[in-house]
């Protein structure tokens, strides 16, 4: 039984090592966000680095008890490395 467990651990570690040898990020990844409506595109620029650009539509409600309440839709853009 010990030999089977030992052999299984060795085989799984070999598969894990070969799986990690390639690029760790996708070349291009397009995402759609339904919770906060928007789209995002991620591009791999290196073996472990990526650039992400995102455009969203944000909701805002502004007002107090003595002022007229306003509702707005606002466009937003974000990018990160």
KEDO-83074 format. One record per residue: y, z, x of N, C-alpha, C in turn; residue in one letter. Coordinates in steps of 0.05 Angstrom, whole numbers, plus 5000, padded with zeros to 4 digits. Example, Ala and Ser with C-alpha at 12.3 -4.5 7.8 and 13.67 -1.06 7.14 Angstrom:
! KEDO-83074
488651565264491051565246493451565264a
495551425257497951435273500151575258s
END
This chain:
! KEDO-83074
497650005016500050005000502550005017x
502550155039504850175057505349895070x
503149755076503449495089504849295070x
504149305044505249125024508249185021x
509049435019511849515017513349425041x
512249475065513549395090513949095091x
511948945084512148655084514148555064x
514248675041516248605020519048645030x
519548875043522248935053523048735075x
521248665093521748465114522448195102x
520848105082521347845070523947835055x
524548045040527148055026529548055044x
529348195067531548205086531947925099x
529847785103530047515115531547325095x
530747345069532147175049535047255047x
535647505049538447605047540047505071x
538947505094540347415118540947115116x
539046955108539546665106541546605083x
541646765063543546715041546446775049x
546846945069549447025077550646845099x
549146645109550046495131552046275124x
552246205098554045985090556846095082x
558345915070561045985061560846185038x
562546395038562446605019564246564994x
565846354994567646304971567146024961x
567845984936567445714924569645524933x
569145264933571145064940573345054920x
572645064894574645064873573445194848x
574945374835574045524812576245534791x
575745424768577645424746576745624725x
578645804717578046014698580046004675x
579046074651580746104627580546394618x
582846524614582846804606583646804576x
581946924559582446934531583947194523x
583647414537584947664530587947644534x
588847564557591647504562591747204566x
592447044546592046754548593246634573x
591546484587592446354611590246214625x
590946084647588945934663589346014692x
587245984708587346064736585645864752x
586545804776585045624794584945754821x
582545774832582145894858580945694877x
582045674901581145484921580445634947x
578045584956577145704982578445555005x
579845695022581145575045579845645072x
578045825071576645905095573846005088x
572446115107569746215102569846455083x
571946625086572046865069574846905056x
576446695055579046725043579546515021x
581146585002581746404979584646444970x
585646234958588346244946587946214916x
589146384900588946394872591646344859x
591846154840594346104826593746144796x
595546284782594946354754597546314737x
597246194714599346164695598546304669x
600246484658599546634634601746624614x
601046684589603046724568602947014560x
605147154564605347444558606847484531x
606147704518607347784493609148024498x
611448034484613148264487614448334460x
614648594455615948694431618048894440x
620548834432622749004441624449094417x
625149344418626849454397626649754395x
628549864381628550154375629250194346x
629550434338630050484309632750384300x
634750374317637450294308638050004316x
636249864329636649584338634549404326x
635349154322633448964311631048924330x
628748924318626348884334625848594340x
625248524365624848254373622048214385x
620847984380618247914391618647664408x
617347654431617647424448615047344462x
614847094468612746984485614046894511x
612846984533613946934559611846804577x
612746604592610946484612611046634638x
608746664650608646794676607046644696x
607646674721606146534742605646734765x
603246724775602546904798600846744818x
601146804843599446694864598846904884x
596446904894595647094915593746964935x
593547084958591846994979589747194984x
END
